[in-house]
Amino acid sequence: MNFVLVALCVVCCNAVAVVLLCLVVRSWVRRQRDALVSQLQDWVSPGAGGALSPLAQFTGAVSNQLADALTMRLKTTMMGQASALAKSVDAATGDVAEDMVGSKNPLIAALIGFSPSLRARLRKNPLAAMALSNVNLGAFLGKGSGGGSGPQGPSNGSSQGAFGL
C-alpha cells in the first residue's frame, strides 16, 4: 500500500507542477500579447501634439516614392515620344528640303548625293538647303549666261550676293 501512496503522491506532484507550469506560460503569453497590442496601438495611434502616427509616416513615404517613380517613368515615356516625333518631323523637313534642292538644281542634288556630310548638314538645317537651291552654280563657276550673278556679284546692280541671298 505504501507503494500506491507514493505513486499517488508523485502523480499529484506532477499534476500540480504541470498546472503551475501552465499558469506561468499563460501569464507569459498574456504579457507578450499585451506588449504586442501596445506596440501596435503606438504604431497606429497619432503622436503627441497632432503628429502623424508612424504608420501614417511610413505609408506617406512609400506613396511619395511610388509617385516619384511613376512620375519619372511617365516623363521619360512622354519625352521619348516627343523626341521620336521631333526626329520624324526633322527627317521629313530634311527630305522635303533635299527634294526641293534636287528639283530646282540637279547639279547641287548630285553634289549632295556624293557628299554624305553635306546631306547630313542640309537635313539638320533645311533653311540652308532652301538657300542652296537658289544658287546658280553654273554662273558661280563662270559658265552662266553672262547676265546672272557670279562670284563677283550680280551684273544688274541688285544687292544679292553669289548665293542669291
Number of C-alpha atoms within 10 A of each C-alpha: 6 7 8 9 10 11 12 12 12 12 12 12 12 12 12 12 12 12 12 12 12 12 12 12 12 12 12 12 12 12 12 12 12 12 12 12 12 12 12 12 12 14 15 14 15 15 12 8 6 7 11 15 17 15 15 15 13 12 12 13 12 12 12 12 12 12 12 12 12 12 12 12 12 12 12 12 12 12 12 12 12 12 12 12 12 12 12 12 12 16 15 13 17 22 16 16 23 23 16 17 24 19 13 16 17 14 15 20 20 12 13 19 14 11 11 11 11 14 19 12 14 21 21 15 15 19 14 13 24 17 14 23 24 15 21 21 20 14 18 17 10 13 12 14 9 11 10 17 26 22 13 9 17 18 12 10 8 9 11 12 14 19 17 15 10
